[in-house]
Amino acid sequence: MAPLLDAVDFNKSCEDHKGKRLPPSGMPVRYYLCLNCGFCFAPEIQAWSREQFAASIYNDDYKSVDPDYVSVRPLANARFVDEMFGGSRQQLRHLDYGGGSGLLSATLKAQGWDSASYDPFVDVATNVRDLGTYDLVTAFEVFEHVPDVQVLLEDLDGLCRPDGLILFSTLLSDRQLALGRKLTWWYASPRNGHISLFSTESLSRWMAGKGLRVGSLSAGTHLASRIVPPWAAHLFAPQ
């Protein structure tokens, strides 16, 4: 059961909590909340075509609502990956899923990694099934953007080797959402394309459906695997 939680204006963005509000668009976006697991979603936008996403969200104005997207975040995430697993880089094949321009992957390649990038909104001519499999698959700030979580998990599961690791980020909604409460959480921002919001419980359930166990390094950074790879044993803490 997933009743209506609240509706917010389409122009609600992650920059709002910094005082950088866009003028109201007049377009309401309705979010629904699963009472069983806490998964929150905006089905009207989830049903959009790729062309609608490109025109209304991932357009030339996107950087105004996510200024770190272009370089700050991919460079920081590249440092994070290298700090965690750089000692094993020679034995790892890495893919950055949802990698945008490919800056994260290019940065790692310059540091000696075997790294590639794939983004379903950028690499539209690439069949994800042709990419092969990887020891490490990263997906930074991807989960909250996907219109179909099942497709995302099928992609990640198919790309990650059975003894590999998925490292991803998405901010969890625990204690942020409840029926009868206005949807003021800053992360619930349709202008940024944040249309799939996970609780700890819903994330664990989605992953368990693929036989994956989840561990969290923080409220926003998570790991998933079937088995703990030896090169990641120092970090993985299954729930």
GROMACS elastic network, one bead per residue, 0.5 to 0.9 nm:
[ bonds ]
;  ai    aj funct       b0    kb
    1    33     6  0.81743   500
    1    34     6  0.57317   500
    1    35     6  0.59550   500
    1    36     6  0.71094   500
    2     5     6  0.84432   500
    2    32     6  0.57480   500
    2    35     6  0.59426   500
    2    36     6  0.82664   500
    2    38     6  0.89536   500
    2    39     6  0.86812   500
    2    40     6  0.83634   500
    3    31     6  0.87959   500
    3    32     6  0.55256   500
    3    33     6  0.58943   500
    3    34     6  0.70052   500
    3    35     6  0.78501   500
    3   179     6  0.83537   500
    4     7     6  0.81376   500
    4    30     6  0.70571   500
    4    31     6  0.61500   500
    4    33     6  0.64456   500
    4   179     6  0.81065   500
    5    30     6  0.75416   500
    5    31     6  0.56401   500
    5    33     6  0.57236   500
    5    40     6  0.83169   500
    5   177     6  0.83149   500
    5   178     6  0.74245   500
    5   179     6  0.56298   500
    5   180     6  0.72614   500
    5   181     6  0.77731   500
    5   182     6  0.77902   500
    5   183     6  0.73919   500
    6    29     6  0.83861   500
    6    30     6  0.59159   500
    6    31     6  0.56692   500
    6    32     6  0.71713   500
    6   179     6  0.83103   500
    6   180     6  0.84137   500
    6   181     6  0.80368   500
    6   182     6  0.63089   500
    6   183     6  0.59108   500
    7    28     6  0.58275   500
    7    29     6  0.51809   500
    7    31     6  0.60242   500
    7    32     6  0.88823   500
    7   182     6  0.85480   500
    7   183     6  0.74594   500
    8    11     6  0.83334   500
    8    12     6  0.68877   500
    8    27     6  0.82878   500
    8    28     6  0.54740   500
    8    29     6  0.53068   500
    8    30     6  0.66112   500
    8    31     6  0.80732   500
    8   183     6  0.72999   500
    8   184     6  0.86130   500
    8   188     6  0.88557   500
    8   189     6  0.83575   500
    8   190     6  0.82224   500
    9    12     6  0.56276   500
    9    24     6  0.63491   500
    9    25     6  0.64534   500
    9    26     6  0.63743   500
    9    27     6  0.56340   500
    9    29     6  0.59439   500
    9    30     6  0.88399   500
    9   189     6  0.88363   500
    9   190     6  0.79182   500
    9   191     6  0.87680   500
   10    13     6  0.81658   500
   10    24     6  0.75126   500
   10    25     6  0.61509   500
   10    26     6  0.74506   500
   10    27     6  0.55263   500
   10    28     6  0.58952   500
   10    29     6  0.57682   500
   10   189     6  0.76855   500
   10   190     6  0.54508   500
   10   191     6  0.57041   500
   11    21     6  0.81520   500
   11    22     6  0.60476   500
   11    23     6  0.70653   500
   11    24     6  0.58688   500
   11    25     6  0.57896   500
   11    26     6  0.84932   500
   11    27     6  0.81365   500
   11   189     6  0.76799   500
   11   190     6  0.67551   500
   11   191     6  0.50500   500
   11   192     6  0.85269   500
   12    15     6  0.82922   500
   12    16     6  0.68118   500
   12    21     6  0.74011   500
   12    22     6  0.71925   500
   12    23     6  0.89439   500
   12    24     6  0.78229   500
   12    25     6  0.89380   500
   12   186     6  0.83799   500
   12   188     6  0.80208   500
   12   189     6  0.51619   500
   12   190     6  0.61653   500
   12   191     6  0.58372   500
   12   192     6  0.81393   500
   13    16     6  0.55797   500
   13    17     6  0.84002   500
   13    20     6  0.86833   500
   13    21     6  0.73317   500
   13    22     6  0.76996   500
   13    65     6  0.60867   500
   13    66     6  0.84760   500
   13   186     6  0.73551   500
   13   187     6  0.78829   500
   13   188     6  0.78388   500
   13   190     6  0.65432   500
   13   191     6  0.51989   500
   13   192     6  0.57869   500
   13   193     6  0.88273   500
   13   194     6  0.89307   500
   14    17     6  0.66182   500
   14    18     6  0.80446   500
   14    20     6  0.88650   500
   14    21     6  0.89784   500
   14    65     6  0.64635   500
   14    66     6  0.72715   500
   14   186     6  0.56445   500
   14   187     6  0.59695   500
   14   188     6  0.77682   500
   14   189     6  0.58724   500
   14   190     6  0.88983   500
   14   191     6  0.81217   500
   14   192     6  0.68389   500
   15    18     6  0.52882   500
   15    19     6  0.67764   500
   15    20     6  0.53434   500
   15    21     6  0.65973   500
   15    22     6  0.87172   500
   15    64     6  0.84259   500
   15    65     6  0.57908   500
   15    66     6  0.73583   500
   15   186     6  0.81163   500
   16    19     6  0.51467   500
   16    20     6  0.50502   500
   16    22     6  0.77346   500
   16    65     6  0.87371   500
   16   186     6  0.71301   500
   16   189     6  0.89853   500
   17    20     6  0.72631   500
   17    21     6  0.80999   500
   17   186     6  0.62871   500
   18    21     6  0.81328   500
   20    65     6  0.86245   500
   21    24     6  0.86170   500
   22    25     6  0.83423   500
   22    65     6  0.88396   500
   24    27     6  0.79582   500
   25    28     6  0.82261   500
   29    42     6  0.68416   500
   29    43     6  0.89228   500
   29    44     6  0.73958   500
   29    45     6  0.77222   500
   29   190     6  0.72907   500
   30    41     6  0.82598   500
   30    42     6  0.56916   500
   30    43     6  0.76577   500
   30    44     6  0.74258   500
   30    45     6  0.89481   500
   31    40     6  0.64395   500
   31    41     6  0.52548   500
   31    43     6  0.73920   500
   31    44     6  0.88706   500
   31   183     6  0.85487   500
   31   188     6  0.88454   500
   31   195     6  0.79865   500
   32    39     6  0.82782   500
   32    40     6  0.54786   500
   32    41     6  0.54153   500
   32    42     6  0.63626   500
   32    43     6  0.79141   500
   33    36     6  0.88814   500
   33    37     6  0.86224   500
   33    38     6  0.60480   500
   33    39     6  0.58425   500
   33    41     6  0.67231   500
   33   177     6  0.82484   500
   33   178     6  0.80482   500
   33   179     6  0.77761   500
   34    37     6  0.58216   500
   34    38     6  0.50040   500
   34    39     6  0.52541   500
   34    40     6  0.63137   500
   34    41     6  0.85816   500
   34   202     6  0.89234   500
   35    38     6  0.57112   500
   35    39     6  0.79736   500
   35   179     6  0.88944   500
   36    39     6  0.82642   500
   36   201     6  0.89127   500
   36   202     6  0.84858   500
   37   198     6  0.88587   500
   37   199     6  0.72810   500
   37   200     6  0.84409   500
   37   201     6  0.55088   500
   37   203     6  0.86177   500
   37   205     6  0.78846   500
   38   173     6  0.80960   500
   38   174     6  0.81499   500
   38   177     6  0.81047   500
   38   178     6  0.87105   500
   38   197     6  0.86053   500
   38   198     6  0.69852   500
   38   199     6  0.55453   500
   38   200     6  0.82228   500
   38   201     6  0.68990   500
   38   202     6  0.59700   500
   39   173     6  0.85549   500
   39   196     6  0.74590   500
   39   197     6  0.60013   500
   39   198     6  0.50807   500
   39   199     6  0.59872   500
   39   201     6  0.81964   500
   39   202     6  0.54629   500
   39   203     6  0.80257   500
   40   173     6  0.86681   500
   40   177     6  0.84943   500
   40   195     6  0.78698   500
   40   196     6  0.60007   500
   40   198     6  0.65363   500
   40   199     6  0.82124   500
   41    46     6  0.80643   500
   41   147     6  0.88701   500
   41   194     6  0.86930   500
   41   195     6  0.53635   500
   41   197     6  0.61754   500
   41   198     6  0.87634   500
   42    45     6  0.58687   500
   42    46     6  0.61958   500
   42    47     6  0.89390   500
   42   147     6  0.86573   500
   42   190     6  0.84374   500
   42   194     6  0.86445   500
   42   195     6  0.51816   500
   42   196     6  0.69040   500
   43    47     6  0.61630   500
   43    48     6  0.89428   500
   43   147     6  0.80415   500
   43   195     6  0.78995   500
   44    47     6  0.54584   500
   44    48     6  0.71139   500
   45    48     6  0.52465   500
   45    49     6  0.88693   500
   45    52     6  0.89842   500
   45    53     6  0.83920   500
   45   147     6  0.74930   500
   45   190     6  0.83740   500
   45   193     6  0.85634   500
   45   195     6  0.71938   500
   46    49     6  0.84986   500
   46   146     6  0.76163   500
   46   148     6  0.70268   500
   46   195     6  0.69110   500
   46   196     6  0.84552   500
   47   147     6  0.69795   500
   47   148     6  0.88351   500
   48    51     6  0.79228   500
   48    52     6  0.57932   500
   48    53     6  0.66139   500
   48   147     6  0.80908   500
   49    52     6  0.51730   500
   49    53     6  0.64925   500
   49    54     6  0.87325   500
   50    53     6  0.52011   500
   50    54     6  0.62442   500
   50    55     6  0.86857   500
   50   121     6  0.74731   500
   51    54     6  0.50624   500
   51    55     6  0.61037   500
   51    56     6  0.85712   500
   52    55     6  0.51144   500
   52    56     6  0.59455   500
   52    57     6  0.78616   500
   53    56     6  0.54307   500
   53    57     6  0.52560   500
   53    58     6  0.60871   500
   53    59     6  0.82071   500
   53   121     6  0.89315   500
   53   193     6  0.82021   500
   54    57     6  0.58165   500
   54    59     6  0.55918   500
   54   121     6  0.81229   500
   55    58     6  0.66010   500
   55    59     6  0.56800   500
   55    60     6  0.89456   500
   56    59     6  0.64048   500
   56   191     6  0.81324   500
   57    60     6  0.87822   500
   57    61     6  0.80311   500
   57    62     6  0.64006   500
   57   190     6  0.83010   500
   57   191     6  0.60257   500
   57   192     6  0.66110   500
   57   193     6  0.63155   500
   58    61     6  0.76212   500
   58    62     6  0.55564   500
   58    63     6  0.87498   500
   58   121     6  0.87678   500
   58   192     6  0.81772   500
   58   193     6  0.80600   500
   59    62     6  0.54825   500
   59    63     6  0.85125   500
   60    63     6  0.71050   500
   60    64     6  0.86760   500
   61    64     6  0.55715   500
   61    65     6  0.74949   500
   62    65     6  0.55971   500
   62    66     6  0.63140   500
   62    67     6  0.80277   500
   62    69     6  0.87400   500
   62   191     6  0.81809   500
   62   192     6  0.73151   500
   63    68     6  0.75510   500
   63    69     6  0.65915   500
   63    70     6  0.72365   500
   64    67     6  0.55942   500
   65   191     6  0.73938   500
   65   192     6  0.64683   500
   66    69     6  0.56006   500
   66    70     6  0.83955   500
   66   192     6  0.71087   500
   67    70     6  0.68219   500
   67    71     6  0.86214   500
   67    72     6  0.81518   500
   68    71     6  0.61589   500
   68    73     6  0.53342   500
   68    74     6  0.82746   500
   69    72     6  0.65539   500
   69    73     6  0.57730   500
   69    74     6  0.71951   500
   69   100     6  0.86115   500
   70    73     6  0.72782   500
   70    74     6  0.74278   500
   70   100     6  0.84893   500
   70   101     6  0.79716   500
   70   103     6  0.84830   500
   71    74     6  0.54983   500
   71    75     6  0.59200   500
   71    76     6  0.83721   500
   71   103     6  0.72894   500
   71   104     6  0.85696   500
   72    75     6  0.55144   500
   72    76     6  0.61437   500
   72    77     6  0.86221   500
   73    76     6  0.50876   500
   73    77     6  0.59877   500
   73    78     6  0.84814   500
   73   104     6  0.85935   500
   73   140     6  0.89250   500
   74    77     6  0.50414   500
   74    78     6  0.60184   500
   74    79     6  0.86425   500
   74    99     6  0.81328   500
   74   102     6  0.84210   500
   74   103     6  0.61910   500
   74   105     6  0.85114   500
   74   107     6  0.86936   500
   74   140     6  0.85129   500
   75    78     6  0.50720   500
   75    79     6  0.63786   500
   75    80     6  0.86798   500
   75   103     6  0.72259   500
   75   104     6  0.58858   500
   75   107     6  0.72671   500
   76    79     6  0.51898   500
   76    80     6  0.62575   500
   76    81     6  0.88017   500
   76   104     6  0.84423   500
   77    81     6  0.61441   500
   77    82     6  0.85155   500
   77   104     6  0.69255   500
   77   140     6  0.77824   500
   78    81     6  0.52089   500
   78    82     6  0.61745   500
   78    83     6  0.85182   500
   78   103     6  0.86220   500
   78   104     6  0.52286   500
   78   105     6  0.73970   500
   78   107     6  0.65931   500
   78   108     6  0.62724   500
   79    82     6  0.51616   500
   79    83     6  0.59895   500
   79    84     6  0.86041   500
   79   104     6  0.88404   500
   79   107     6  0.87446   500
   79   108     6  0.83224   500
   80    83     6  0.51341   500
   80    84     6  0.62594   500
   80    85     6  0.86275   500
   81    84     6  0.52503   500
   81    85     6  0.59768   500
   81    86     6  0.70864   500
   81   108     6  0.85123   500
   81   138     6  0.86932   500
   81   167     6  0.89113   500
   82    85     6  0.53042   500
   82    87     6  0.78915   500
   82    89     6  0.79901   500
   82   108     6  0.73896   500
   82   111     6  0.86140   500
   82   113     6  0.89183   500
   83    86     6  0.57175   500
   83    87     6  0.81384   500
   84    87     6  0.79087   500
   84   232     6  0.82105   500
   84   235     6  0.80863   500
   85    88     6  0.55471   500
   85    89     6  0.64456   500
   85    92     6  0.88685   500
   85   231     6  0.72974   500
   85   232     6  0.73515   500
   86    90     6  0.83348   500
   86   111     6  0.89514   500
   86   113     6  0.82275   500
   87    90     6  0.78507   500
   87   231     6  0.86272   500
   88    91     6  0.57168   500
   88    92     6  0.65279   500
   88   231     6  0.65931   500
   89    92     6  0.51985   500
   89    93     6  0.78896   500
   89    94     6  0.88162   500
   89   112     6  0.72849   500
   89   113     6  0.55850   500
   89   114     6  0.75514   500
   90    93     6  0.83201   500
   90   112     6  0.76118   500
   90   113     6  0.67995   500
   90   114     6  0.76901   500
   91   114     6  0.87580   500
   91   135     6  0.86132   500
   92   113     6  0.76496   500
   92   114     6  0.69020   500
   92   115     6  0.86469   500
   92   134     6  0.76152   500
   92   135     6  0.56040   500
   92   136     6  0.68213   500
   93   113     6  0.76502   500
   93   114     6  0.52787   500
   93   115     6  0.62343   500
   93   116     6  0.84568   500
   93   133     6  0.81984   500
   93   134     6  0.51203   500
   93   135     6  0.52672   500
   93   136     6  0.63686   500
   93   137     6  0.85985   500
   94   105     6  0.83513   500
   94   113     6  0.76282   500
   94   114     6  0.60903   500
   94   116     6  0.63501   500
   94   117     6  0.85482   500
   94   133     6  0.88498   500
   94   134     6  0.55953   500
   94   135     6  0.61324   500
   94   137     6  0.57844   500
   94   138     6  0.77452   500
   95    99     6  0.86895   500
   95   105     6  0.75314   500
   95   114     6  0.85850   500
   95   115     6  0.56489   500
   95   117     6  0.55234   500
   95   118     6  0.72182   500
   95   133     6  0.86208   500
   95   134     6  0.65133   500
   95   135     6  0.83923   500
   95   136     6  0.65024   500
   95   138     6  0.63377   500
   95   139     6  0.87257   500
   95   159     6  0.82652   500
   95   160     6  0.88828   500
   96    99     6  0.53266   500
   96   102     6  0.79260   500
   96   104     6  0.74703   500
   96   105     6  0.64216   500
   96   115     6  0.75664   500
   96   116     6  0.62932   500
   96   118     6  0.62336   500
   96   119     6  0.82100   500
   96   136     6  0.84969   500
   96   137     6  0.58591   500
   96   139     6  0.60281   500
   96   140     6  0.80762   500
   97   100     6  0.85227   500
   97   116     6  0.87407   500
   97   117     6  0.61608   500
   97   118     6  0.50641   500
   97   119     6  0.58278   500
   97   120     6  0.82391   500
   97   137     6  0.67624   500
   97   138     6  0.58655   500
   97   140     6  0.77844   500
   97   142     6  0.79952   500
   97   156     6  0.79952   500
   98   102     6  0.87807   500
   98   117     6  0.75111   500
   98   118     6  0.58256   500
   98   120     6  0.66106   500
   98   121     6  0.79098   500
   98   122     6  0.85406   500
   98   138     6  0.84308   500
   98   139     6  0.60258   500
   98   140     6  0.72743   500
   98   141     6  0.80946   500
   98   142     6  0.61321   500
   99   102     6  0.51704   500
   99   103     6  0.74669   500
   99   104     6  0.69997   500
   99   105     6  0.75966   500
   99   116     6  0.89250   500
   99   117     6  0.54645   500
   99   118     6  0.56949   500
   99   119     6  0.53239   500
   99   120     6  0.89686   500
   99   122     6  0.87525   500
   99   138     6  0.87093   500
   99   139     6  0.75214   500
   99   140     6  0.78852   500
   99   142     6  0.89195   500
  100   103     6  0.76405   500
  100   104     6  0.88375   500
  100   117     6  0.79130   500
  100   118     6  0.74972   500
  100   119     6  0.56830   500
  100   120     6  0.88026   500
  100   121     6  0.79270   500
  100   122     6  0.65513   500
  100   123     6  0.88713   500
  101   104     6  0.83113   500
  101   117     6  0.82832   500
  101   118     6  0.89961   500
  101   119     6  0.83112   500
  101   122     6  0.78245   500
  102   105     6  0.54185   500
  102   106     6  0.61035   500
  102   107     6  0.86105   500
  102   116     6  0.77780   500
  102   117     6  0.53970   500
  102   118     6  0.75565   500
  102   119     6  0.84366   500
  103   106     6  0.50317   500
  103   107     6  0.60250   500
  103   108     6  0.86442   500
  103   117     6  0.85090   500
  104   107     6  0.52251   500
  104   108     6  0.64224   500
  104   109     6  0.87514   500
  104   117     6  0.80291   500
  105   108     6  0.51545   500
  105   109     6  0.61337   500
  105   110     6  0.86623   500
  105   113     6  0.84538   500
  105   114     6  0.87793   500
  105   115     6  0.54962   500
  105   116     6  0.56146   500
  105   117     6  0.57982   500
  106   109     6  0.50289   500
  106   110     6  0.62718   500
  106   111     6  0.87944   500
  106   115     6  0.74378   500
  106   116     6  0.77007   500
  106   117     6  0.82758   500
  107   110     6  0.52433   500
  107   111     6  0.66693   500
  107   113     6  0.88009   500
  108   111     6  0.50150   500
  108   112     6  0.65697   500
  108   113     6  0.53343   500
  108   114     6  0.78499   500
  108   115     6  0.66004   500
  109   112     6  0.51354   500
  109   114     6  0.60690   500
  109   115     6  0.57378   500
  109   116     6  0.82057   500
  110   113     6  0.71582   500
  112   115     6  0.87443   500
  118   121     6  0.89691   500
  118   122     6  0.77487   500
  118   123     6  0.64227   500
  118   126     6  0.83970   500
  118   128     6  0.80386   500
  118   131     6  0.87273   500
  119   122     6  0.51704   500
  119   123     6  0.54909   500
  119   124     6  0.79198   500
  120   123     6  0.54932   500
  120   124     6  0.58461   500
  120   125     6  0.89537   500
  120   126     6  0.81415   500
  120   128     6  0.82008   500
  121   124     6  0.60918   500
  122   125     6  0.85568   500
  123   126     6  0.54789   500
  123   127     6  0.85564   500
  124   127     6  0.78563   500
  126   129     6  0.86075   500
  126   130     6  0.76269   500
  126   131     6  0.83402   500
  127   130     6  0.54836   500
  127   131     6  0.73192   500
  128   131     6  0.55304   500
  128   132     6  0.81976   500
  128   155     6  0.70883   500
  128   158     6  0.88018   500
  128   159     6  0.81179   500
  129   132     6  0.67418   500
  129   155     6  0.79428   500
  129   158     6  0.75199   500
  129   159     6  0.78510   500
  131   134     6  0.89929   500
  131   159     6  0.73809   500
  132   158     6  0.82314   500
  132   159     6  0.63027   500
  132   160     6  0.87130   500
  133   136     6  0.89742   500
  133   137     6  0.89466   500
  133   158     6  0.70172   500
  133   160     6  0.53947   500
  133   161     6  0.55543   500
  134   137     6  0.64239   500
  134   159     6  0.59796   500
  134   160     6  0.50567   500
  134   161     6  0.55800   500
  134   164     6  0.69338   500
  134   165     6  0.85639   500
  135   159     6  0.87324   500
  135   160     6  0.61410   500
  135   161     6  0.57340   500
  135   162     6  0.85319   500
  135   163     6  0.72147   500
  135   165     6  0.62282   500
  135   166     6  0.84580   500
  135   229     6  0.88717   500
  136   160     6  0.67208   500
  136   161     6  0.81653   500
  136   164     6  0.58002   500
  136   165     6  0.50162   500
  136   166     6  0.59147   500
  136   167     6  0.73581   500
  137   156     6  0.73610   500
  137   159     6  0.73030   500
  137   160     6  0.61929   500
  137   164     6  0.79691   500
  137   165     6  0.63716   500
  137   167     6  0.62254   500
  137   168     6  0.82092   500
  138   165     6  0.84416   500
  138   166     6  0.57429   500
  138   168     6  0.54679   500
  138   169     6  0.85677   500
  139   142     6  0.56896   500
  139   143     6  0.76510   500
  139   156     6  0.87462   500
  139   166     6  0.76193   500
  139   167     6  0.63826   500
  139   169     6  0.66070   500
  140   143     6  0.79878   500
  140   167     6  0.78196   500
  140   168     6  0.50443   500
  140   170     6  0.72819   500
  140   221     6  0.84909   500
  141   144     6  0.67492   500
  141   145     6  0.75361   500
  141   168     6  0.72852   500
  141   169     6  0.53185   500
  141   170     6  0.55303   500
  141   171     6  0.85421   500
  142   145     6  0.54194   500
  142   146     6  0.67004   500
  142   168     6  0.77888   500
  142   169     6  0.72828   500
  142   170     6  0.71667   500
  143   146     6  0.56995   500
  143   149     6  0.74744   500
  143   152     6  0.77840   500
  143   168     6  0.80970   500
  143   169     6  0.75095   500
  143   170     6  0.61549   500
  143   194     6  0.85780   500
  143   196     6  0.69257   500
  143   197     6  0.79061   500
  143   198     6  0.83563   500
  144   147     6  0.86019   500
  144   170     6  0.64039   500
  144   171     6  0.82805   500
  144   188     6  0.89868   500
  144   193     6  0.75260   500
  144   195     6  0.58892   500
  144   197     6  0.54928   500
  144   198     6  0.75534   500
  145   192     6  0.80451   500
  145   193     6  0.52498   500
  145   195     6  0.57662   500
  145   196     6  0.62555   500
  145   197     6  0.86867   500
  146   149     6  0.60740   500
  146   151     6  0.85907   500
  146   152     6  0.70489   500
  146   193     6  0.82044   500
  146   194     6  0.80037   500
  146   195     6  0.70626   500
  146   196     6  0.65009   500
  147   151     6  0.86781   500
  147   152     6  0.87913   500
  147   195     6  0.70074   500
  147   196     6  0.71361   500
  148   151     6  0.55059   500
  148   152     6  0.65952   500
  148   153     6  0.89806   500
  148   196     6  0.85354   500
  149   152     6  0.50325   500
  149   153     6  0.62318   500
  149   154     6  0.85903   500
  149   196     6  0.78463   500
  149   206     6  0.81901   500
  150   153     6  0.52100   500
  150   154     6  0.61414   500
  150   155     6  0.86040   500
  150   206     6  0.80976   500
  151   154     6  0.50678   500
  151   155     6  0.61578   500
  151   156     6  0.86698   500
  152   155     6  0.51377   500
  152   156     6  0.62307   500
  152   157     6  0.85012   500
  153   156     6  0.50615   500
  153   157     6  0.58120   500
  153   158     6  0.82958   500
  153   206     6  0.80873   500
  153   207     6  0.75791   500
  153   210     6  0.74824   500
  154   157     6  0.51319   500
  154   158     6  0.59957   500
  154   159     6  0.85217   500
  154   210     6  0.79987   500
  155   158     6  0.52085   500
  155   159     6  0.61317   500
  155   160     6  0.86316   500
  156   159     6  0.51101   500
  156   160     6  0.60330   500
  156   166     6  0.75768   500
  157   160     6  0.54097   500
  157   161     6  0.78515   500
  157   162     6  0.84517   500
  157   166     6  0.86865   500
  157   210     6  0.72216   500
  157   212     6  0.87042   500
  158   161     6  0.75157   500
  160   163     6  0.79311   500
  160   164     6  0.56385   500
  160   165     6  0.66929   500
  160   166     6  0.69918   500
  160   225     6  0.87449   500
  161   165     6  0.77395   500
  162   165     6  0.84481   500
  162   225     6  0.79536   500
  162   226     6  0.66781   500
  162   227     6  0.77689   500
  163   225     6  0.73951   500
  163   226     6  0.67378   500
  163   227     6  0.59219   500
  163   228     6  0.72578   500
  163   229     6  0.60572   500
  164   224     6  0.89651   500
  164   225     6  0.65056   500
  164   226     6  0.77971   500
  164   227     6  0.76820   500
  164   228     6  0.78278   500
  164   229     6  0.62894   500
  165   223     6  0.69947   500
  165   224     6  0.60353   500
  165   225     6  0.50844   500
  165   226     6  0.80596   500
  165   227     6  0.83451   500
  165   228     6  0.76194   500
  165   229     6  0.70915   500
  165   232     6  0.80026   500
  166   222     6  0.82739   500
  166   223     6  0.56544   500
  166   224     6  0.50935   500
  166   225     6  0.63429   500
  167   221     6  0.75523   500
  167   222     6  0.59376   500
  167   224     6  0.66306   500
  168   220     6  0.84110   500
  168   221     6  0.59543   500
  168   222     6  0.54015   500
  168   223     6  0.63877   500
  168   224     6  0.82695   500
  169   219     6  0.88012   500
  169   220     6  0.52836   500
  169   222     6  0.59342   500
  169   223     6  0.86718   500
  170   197     6  0.82383   500
  170   198     6  0.78377   500
  170   219     6  0.80089   500
  170   221     6  0.64509   500
  170   222     6  0.78881   500
  171   187     6  0.76110   500
  171   197     6  0.79630   500
  171   198     6  0.75664   500
  171   199     6  0.85293   500
  171   218     6  0.89199   500
  171   219     6  0.58900   500
  171   221     6  0.75155   500
  172   176     6  0.86688   500
  172   197     6  0.71384   500
  172   198     6  0.54217   500
  172   199     6  0.50028   500
  172   200     6  0.63019   500
  172   203     6  0.85622   500
  172   219     6  0.59642   500
  172   220     6  0.63312   500
  173   176     6  0.52237   500
  173   177     6  0.65129   500
  173   185     6  0.85196   500
  173   187     6  0.85934   500
  173   197     6  0.67381   500
  173   198     6  0.59479   500
  173   200     6  0.75898   500
  173   219     6  0.89052   500
  174   177     6  0.70687   500
  174   198     6  0.82974   500
  174   199     6  0.53543   500
  174   200     6  0.67018   500
  174   201     6  0.88143   500
  175   178     6  0.76792   500
  175   199     6  0.88422   500
  176   183     6  0.84727   500
  176   184     6  0.86074   500
  176   185     6  0.64440   500
  177   181     6  0.70785   500
  177   182     6  0.82752   500
  177   183     6  0.69819   500
  177   184     6  0.87800   500
  177   185     6  0.76858   500
  178   181     6  0.55631   500
  178   182     6  0.82271   500
  178   183     6  0.84797   500
  179   182     6  0.81539   500
  181   184     6  0.84536   500
  182   185     6  0.85734   500
  183   186     6  0.85742   500
  183   188     6  0.74657   500
  184   187     6  0.86340   500
  184   188     6  0.75694   500
  185   188     6  0.56996   500
  185   189     6  0.83218   500
  186   189     6  0.65153   500
  187   190     6  0.89661   500
  187   192     6  0.89016   500
  187   194     6  0.71367   500
  187   197     6  0.83832   500
  188   192     6  0.87014   500
  188   193     6  0.89172   500
  188   194     6  0.59458   500
  188   195     6  0.72835   500
  188   196     6  0.86511   500
  188   197     6  0.73657   500
  189   192     6  0.56045   500
  189   193     6  0.67098   500
  189   194     6  0.53437   500
  189   195     6  0.75518   500
  190   194     6  0.51945   500
  190   195     6  0.62143   500
  191   194     6  0.74292   500
  192   195     6  0.86496   500
  193   196     6  0.87350   500
  194   197     6  0.71574   500
  198   201     6  0.79048   500
  198   202     6  0.58292   500
  198   203     6  0.57533   500
  199   202     6  0.52039   500
  199   203     6  0.60483   500
  199   204     6  0.85235   500
  200   203     6  0.52876   500
  200   204     6  0.62345   500
  200   205     6  0.87102   500
  201   204     6  0.52220   500
  201   205     6  0.62210   500
  201   206     6  0.86808   500
  202   205     6  0.50464   500
  202   206     6  0.60706   500
  202   207     6  0.85330   500
  203   206     6  0.52371   500
  203   207     6  0.61923   500
  203   208     6  0.84856   500
  203   214     6  0.79679   500
  204   207     6  0.52384   500
  204   208     6  0.59299   500
  204   209     6  0.86434   500
  204   212     6  0.83958   500
  204   213     6  0.71907   500
  204   214     6  0.61917   500
  204   215     6  0.89568   500
  204   239     6  0.87070   500
  205   208     6  0.50247   500
  205   209     6  0.63288   500
  206   209     6  0.53869   500
  206   210     6  0.73254   500
  206   212     6  0.87922   500
  207   210     6  0.53986   500
  207   211     6  0.65477   500
  207   212     6  0.51136   500
  207   213     6  0.65606   500
  207   214     6  0.70888   500
  207   224     6  0.76826   500
  208   212     6  0.51014   500
  208   213     6  0.63033   500
  208   214     6  0.82921   500
  209   212     6  0.73708   500
  210   213     6  0.89051   500
  211   225     6  0.82593   500
  211   226     6  0.64492   500
  212   224     6  0.58862   500
  212   225     6  0.51073   500
  212   227     6  0.83806   500
  213   223     6  0.81291   500
  213   224     6  0.53615   500
  213   225     6  0.55528   500
  213   226     6  0.61194   500
  213   227     6  0.82061   500
  213   238     6  0.65165   500
  213   239     6  0.75595   500
  214   222     6  0.69077   500
  214   223     6  0.56089   500
  214   225     6  0.69485   500
  214   236     6  0.87826   500
  214   237     6  0.81861   500
  214   238     6  0.57008   500
  214   239     6  0.62713   500
  215   221     6  0.88593   500
  215   222     6  0.57065   500
  215   223     6  0.51397   500
  215   224     6  0.63935   500
  215   225     6  0.88777   500
  215   236     6  0.63178   500
  215   237     6  0.51704   500
  215   239     6  0.53600   500
  216   219     6  0.69161   500
  216   220     6  0.77392   500
  216   221     6  0.59078   500
  216   223     6  0.60573   500
  216   224     6  0.87394   500
  216   236     6  0.79708   500
  216   237     6  0.69898   500
  216   238     6  0.75734   500
  216   239     6  0.77620   500
  217   220     6  0.76857   500
  217   221     6  0.54151   500
  217   222     6  0.56495   500
  217   223     6  0.75589   500
  217   235     6  0.77998   500
  217   236     6  0.80224   500
  217   237     6  0.78322   500
  218   221     6  0.51727   500
  218   222     6  0.70168   500
  219   222     6  0.79966   500
  223   235     6  0.88223   500
  223   236     6  0.68791   500
  223   237     6  0.84317   500
  223   238     6  0.83850   500
  224   227     6  0.89014   500
  224   228     6  0.88765   500
  224   236     6  0.85523   500
  224   238     6  0.84121   500
  225   228     6  0.64162   500
  225   229     6  0.82754   500
  228   231     6  0.83629   500
  228   232     6  0.66472   500
  228   233     6  0.60440   500
  228   236     6  0.69694   500
  229   232     6  0.53459   500
  229   233     6  0.62102   500
  229   236     6  0.89259   500
  230   233     6  0.51815   500
  230   234     6  0.82322   500
  231   234     6  0.75154   500
  232   235     6  0.56211   500
  232   236     6  0.62635   500
  233   236     6  0.55072   500
  233   237     6  0.83453   500
  234   237     6  0.85978   500
